[in-house]
Amino acid sequence: MKAIVQDRYGSTDVLRLNDIAKPVPGDGEVLVRVRAAGVDPGVWHLMTGLPYALRVMGYGVRVPKVRVRGRDVAGSVEAVGRNVTRFKPGDEVFGTCEGSFAEYVCAREDRLALKPVNLTFEQAAAVPISAVSALQGLRDAGQIQRGHKVLVIGAAGGVGAFAVQLAKMFGADVTGVCSTSKLELVRSLGADEVIDYTREDFVDGVRHFDLVLDTAGNRSLSHLRRALTPKGTLVIVGGEGGGRWFGGTDRVLRALLLAPFVSQRLRGLVSTERAEDFQLLREIIESGEVAPVIDRTYPLHEAGEAIQYVHKGHTCGKVVVTV
């Protein structure tokens, strides 16, 4: 089968389209014929091995432990391993795995759900990681409530586009932050107000928010805290920049150290990919309350270009690789 593989860390130059053995599902695993795979910023980090902290977290110190890139997946079940009870061959599914930039991949049963019937494979592949991050950031870390004033920074990005829609679904008053060219998109997602960060600072001393969800990853904690109410909550979703050892995660570490000494709740999101949240998202999407936004698609052999495009940080919604 064809797959995008790498044998060392580096830029997109280390990626190549190769023929490799078709995987065989083990206990509790599902063999998926991949139709589409989402591209999120984490793919670039796993490709480059940066920050170095990723390597000691089990992804491979000197070389990548998993040779095939890609984690978001949508496709059809080809076969199931022992003890799999929720799926059968022919089922259309979406979820996460390791190595979705390939024609076939094995995924854990508890990381998959049936694909929303109103989505194409490409649309479904845009959902898993980004939508779960938005859901858990708002619901679990942010403890969002009806009537809350919520600020979503990076509102047109992969996580942000889902966060705006989900926050509205939860009954919040939503303000989105994005660049000039994306204002109309964020309004169309349901934001009550949109701030163009190139022309206006959301920290104006007048507006304060019960919950700030920062998906953009480069503003200081002190700046973000000034946008909060005295008892407000800041949730940091990912992070870019920073040093080669910890990258953008250093803001999360500083937030955790500061949190015991301030009245505001400072949280860093560590999302957990689980079938029950994928199933919930499926129901929400089928109800029409939330829909994925796709910036562009790339064929499998151009996966490197897709990763590079996402890394530039100017996407509207998600980028998807078709297989």
C-alpha positions as CSV (number, residue, x, y, z in Angstrom):
1,M,0.0,0.0,0.0
2,K,1.0,3.6,-0.5
3,A,1.9,5.7,2.6
4,I,3.8,8.9,3.5
5,V,6.7,7.7,5.6
6,Q,9.8,9.2,7.3
7,D,12.8,7.6,8.8
8,R,14.3,10.7,10.5
9,Y,13.2,13.9,11.9
10,G,13.3,17.1,9.8
11,S,11.4,19.3,7.4
12,T,9.0,18.1,4.8
13,D,12.1,16.9,2.8
14,V,12.2,13.8,5.0
15,L,8.8,12.7,3.8
16,R,8.4,10.3,0.9
17,L,5.6,8.3,-0.7
18,N,6.5,4.7,-0.4
19,D,5.0,1.2,-0.7
20,I,4.8,-0.5,2.7
21,A,3.1,-3.6,4.1
22,K,-0.6,-3.4,4.7
23,P,-1.2,-3.5,8.5
24,V,-3.1,-6.3,10.2
25,P,-5.5,-5.4,13.0
26,G,-4.7,-6.7,16.5
27,D,-6.9,-7.2,19.5
28,G,-9.3,-4.3,19.8
29,E,-8.2,-2.8,16.5
30,V,-10.0,-1.9,13.3
31,L,-8.4,-1.9,9.9
32,V,-9.6,1.2,8.1
33,R,-9.5,1.9,4.3
34,V,-8.5,5.6,4.5
35,R,-10.4,8.0,2.4
36,A,-9.2,11.2,3.9
37,A,-6.9,12.4,6.7
38,G,-6.9,15.8,8.5
39,V,-3.8,17.9,9.0
40,D,-3.3,19.7,12.3
41,P,-0.3,21.6,13.7
42,G,0.7,18.5,15.7
43,V,1.7,16.7,12.5
44,W,4.4,19.2,11.9
45,H,5.7,18.8,15.4
46,L,5.8,15.0,15.0
47,M,7.6,15.3,11.7
48,T,10.3,17.6,13.0
49,G,10.5,16.1,16.5
50,L,10.2,19.6,17.9
51,P,9.9,20.5,20.7
52,Y,12.4,17.9,22.0
53,A,10.0,17.2,24.9
54,L,7.8,15.3,22.4
55,R,10.6,12.8,21.8
56,V,11.0,11.8,25.4
57,M,7.2,11.4,25.7
58,G,7.3,8.2,23.7
59,Y,7.5,9.4,20.1
60,G,11.1,8.4,19.5
61,V,14.3,10.0,20.8
62,R,16.5,9.7,17.8
63,V,14.1,8.6,15.0
64,P,10.3,8.6,14.8
65,K,8.7,5.6,16.6
66,V,5.8,5.7,14.1
67,R,7.1,6.1,10.5
68,V,3.8,7.1,8.9
69,R,2.5,10.6,9.6
70,G,-1.1,11.7,10.1
71,R,-3.6,11.2,13.0
72,D,-7.1,12.4,12.0
73,V,-8.8,9.7,9.8
74,A,-12.0,9.0,8.0
75,G,-12.7,5.9,5.9
76,S,-14.5,2.6,5.8
77,V,-13.9,-0.5,7.9
78,E,-12.0,-3.2,6.0
79,A,-11.6,-5.7,8.8
80,V,-11.8,-6.0,12.5
81,G,-9.5,-7.6,15.1
82,R,-10.4,-9.9,18.0
83,N,-12.8,-8.5,20.6
84,V,-14.1,-5.6,18.4
85,T,-17.8,-5.3,18.9
86,R,-18.8,-1.9,17.8
87,F,-17.8,-2.0,14.1
88,K,-18.1,-4.4,11.2
89,P,-16.6,-4.4,7.6
90,G,-18.3,-1.7,5.5
91,D,-19.0,0.7,8.3
92,E,-18.0,4.3,7.6
93,V,-16.0,5.7,10.5
94,F,-14.0,8.7,11.7
95,G,-11.6,9.3,14.6
96,T,-7.9,9.2,15.4
97,C,-5.0,6.8,14.9
98,E,-1.3,6.8,14.2
99,G,-0.3,6.9,10.5
100,S,-3.4,8.1,8.6
101,F,-1.4,9.4,5.6
102,A,-1.7,6.0,4.0
103,E,-4.2,3.8,2.1
104,Y,-4.9,1.6,5.2
105,V,-4.4,2.1,8.9
106,C,-5.2,0.2,12.1
107,A,-7.1,2.3,14.7
108,R,-8.2,1.4,18.2
109,E,-11.9,0.7,18.5
110,D,-12.1,3.2,21.3
111,R,-10.8,6.0,19.1
112,L,-13.4,5.7,16.4
113,A,-17.1,6.5,15.9
114,L,-19.5,6.1,13.0
115,K,-19.1,8.9,10.5
116,P,-21.8,11.6,10.5
117,V,-24.2,10.7,7.7
118,N,-24.4,14.3,6.4
119,L,-20.6,14.6,6.0
120,T,-18.3,13.5,3.2
121,F,-15.1,11.6,4.1
122,E,-13.1,14.8,3.6
123,Q,-15.4,16.8,5.9
124,A,-15.4,14.0,8.5
125,A,-11.5,13.9,8.5
126,A,-11.5,17.6,9.5
127,V,-13.4,16.9,12.7
128,P,-11.6,14.6,15.2
129,I,-8.6,16.3,16.8
130,S,-9.7,19.9,16.3
131,A,-13.4,19.4,17.3
132,V,-12.5,17.3,20.4
133,S,-10.0,20.0,21.5
134,A,-12.6,22.7,21.1
135,L,-15.3,20.6,23.0
136,Q,-13.0,19.6,25.9
137,G,-11.5,23.1,26.1
138,L,-15.0,24.7,26.5
139,R,-16.8,22.0,28.4
140,D,-14.2,20.4,30.6
141,A,-11.4,22.8,31.1
142,G,-13.5,26.0,30.6
143,Q,-16.7,24.8,32.4
144,I,-18.7,26.9,30.0
145,Q,-22.2,27.9,31.1
146,R,-25.2,29.4,29.3
147,G,-24.9,33.2,29.2
148,H,-21.1,33.2,29.6
149,K,-19.2,35.8,27.6
150,V,-16.6,33.7,25.7
151,L,-13.6,35.0,23.7
152,V,-12.1,32.6,21.1
153,I,-8.7,33.7,19.9
154,G,-7.8,32.2,16.5
155,A,-11.5,31.8,15.8
156,A,-11.0,31.0,12.1
157,G,-8.4,28.2,12.7
158,G,-9.0,24.4,13.0
159,V,-9.9,24.4,16.7
160,G,-11.3,28.0,16.7
161,A,-13.9,27.4,14.0
162,F,-15.3,24.5,16.0
163,A,-15.0,26.5,19.3
164,V,-17.2,29.4,18.0
165,Q,-19.9,27.0,16.9
166,L,-19.8,24.9,20.0
167,A,-19.8,27.9,22.4
168,K,-22.9,29.2,20.6
169,M,-24.5,25.8,21.0
170,F,-23.8,25.9,24.8
171,G,-25.6,29.2,24.9
172,A,-22.7,31.6,25.3
173,D,-22.2,35.1,24.0
174,V,-19.2,34.6,21.6
175,T,-16.6,37.0,20.5
176,G,-14.1,35.8,17.9
177,V,-10.6,37.1,17.2
178,C,-9.1,36.7,13.7
179,S,-7.5,38.6,10.9
180,T,-9.2,41.0,8.4
181,S,-9.7,38.4,5.6
182,K,-11.5,36.0,7.9
183,L,-14.0,38.3,9.6
184,E,-17.0,37.2,7.5
185,L,-16.2,33.5,8.0
186,V,-16.2,33.9,11.8
187,R,-19.5,35.8,11.6
188,S,-21.0,33.1,9.5
189,L,-20.0,30.6,12.2
190,G,-22.3,32.4,14.6
191,A,-20.0,34.8,16.5
192,D,-21.9,37.7,18.1
193,E,-18.9,40.0,17.7
194,V,-15.7,39.7,15.7
195,I,-12.4,41.5,16.5
196,D,-9.8,42.1,13.8
197,Y,-6.6,41.7,15.7
198,T,-4.6,43.6,13.1
199,R,-6.7,46.8,13.8
200,E,-7.9,46.4,17.4
201,D,-6.7,44.8,20.7
202,F,-9.3,42.7,22.5
203,V,-7.8,43.9,25.8
204,D,-9.4,47.4,25.8
205,G,-10.3,47.7,29.5
206,V,-14.0,47.7,28.7
207,R,-14.8,44.1,27.6
208,H,-14.1,41.3,30.0
209,F,-14.9,37.6,29.4
210,D,-15.9,34.7,31.6
211,L,-13.9,32.4,29.4
212,V,-11.0,33.0,27.1
213,L,-10.0,30.1,24.8
214,D,-6.6,30.8,23.2
215,T,-5.9,28.7,20.2
216,A,-3.4,31.1,18.6
217,G,-0.5,30.3,20.9
218,N,1.6,33.4,21.0
219,R,0.2,36.0,23.5
220,S,1.6,36.4,27.0
221,L,-0.3,35.3,30.1
222,S,-0.4,38.8,31.5
223,H,-2.0,40.1,28.2
224,L,-4.6,37.3,28.2
225,R,-5.5,37.7,31.9
226,R,-6.4,41.3,31.4
227,A,-9.2,40.2,29.1
228,L,-10.7,38.0,31.9
229,T,-13.2,38.9,34.6
230,P,-11.8,38.6,38.2
231,K,-13.1,35.0,38.4
232,G,-12.8,34.2,34.7
233,T,-11.1,31.2,33.1
234,L,-8.3,31.0,30.6
235,V,-7.8,27.8,28.6
236,I,-4.7,27.5,26.5
237,V,-5.1,25.1,23.6
238,G,-1.7,24.2,22.2
239,G,1.0,26.7,21.5
240,E,3.6,27.7,18.9
241,G,6.9,29.4,19.2
242,G,9.1,29.1,22.2
243,G,12.4,27.2,22.5
244,R,13.4,23.9,21.0
245,W,13.0,22.0,24.2
246,F,9.4,23.0,25.3
247,G,8.1,25.1,22.4
248,G,4.8,26.8,23.1
249,T,4.0,24.5,26.0
250,D,6.1,26.8,28.3
251,R,3.0,29.1,28.6
252,V,1.0,26.2,30.0
253,L,3.8,25.5,32.5
254,R,3.8,29.1,33.6
255,A,0.0,29.2,33.8
256,L,0.0,26.1,36.1
257,L,2.7,27.7,38.4
258,L,0.8,31.0,38.6
259,A,-2.7,29.5,39.0
260,P,-2.6,28.9,42.8
261,F,-1.8,32.6,43.4
262,V,-4.5,34.3,41.4
263,S,-8.4,34.4,41.5
264,Q,-8.7,33.6,37.8
265,R,-8.6,29.9,36.7
266,L,-5.7,29.3,34.4
267,R,-5.8,26.0,32.5
268,G,-3.8,24.2,29.8
269,L,-5.7,21.8,27.7
270,V,-4.5,18.2,27.4
271,S,-7.3,16.7,25.2
272,T,-8.2,13.0,25.4
273,E,-9.4,11.4,22.3
274,R,-12.2,9.0,23.1
275,A,-15.1,7.4,21.3
276,E,-17.8,8.9,23.5
277,D,-16.8,12.4,22.5
278,F,-16.6,11.4,18.8
279,Q,-20.1,10.0,19.1
280,L,-21.3,13.2,20.8
281,L,-19.8,15.3,18.0
282,R,-21.4,13.0,15.4
283,E,-24.8,13.7,17.0
284,I,-24.2,17.4,17.1
285,I,-23.0,17.5,13.5
286,E,-26.0,15.5,12.3
287,S,-28.3,17.9,14.1
288,G,-26.9,20.7,12.0
289,E,-25.6,22.8,15.0
290,V,-21.9,22.4,14.0
291,A,-20.2,21.9,10.7
292,P,-16.5,21.5,9.7
293,V,-14.8,24.3,7.7
294,I,-12.3,23.1,5.1
295,D,-9.7,25.5,3.7
296,R,-8.3,23.2,1.0
297,T,-7.5,19.6,0.2
298,Y,-4.3,17.9,-1.1
299,P,-3.8,14.5,-2.7
300,L,-1.7,12.0,-0.7
301,H,1.5,12.6,-2.6
302,E,1.3,16.3,-1.7
303,A,1.0,15.7,2.1
304,G,4.2,17.5,2.6
305,E,2.8,20.7,1.0
306,A,-0.3,20.3,3.2
307,I,1.8,20.2,6.4
308,Q,3.8,23.2,5.3
309,Y,0.7,25.2,4.5
310,V,-0.8,24.5,7.9
311,H,2.5,25.3,9.6
312,K,2.4,28.8,8.2
313,G,-0.6,29.4,10.4
314,H,-3.1,31.2,8.2
315,T,-5.6,28.5,7.5
316,C,-9.4,28.9,7.5
317,G,-10.6,25.8,9.3
318,K,-8.9,22.6,8.4
319,V,-6.7,21.2,5.7
320,V,-7.4,17.6,4.5
321,V,-5.3,15.0,2.6
322,T,-7.4,12.8,0.3
323,V,-6.4,9.2,-0.2
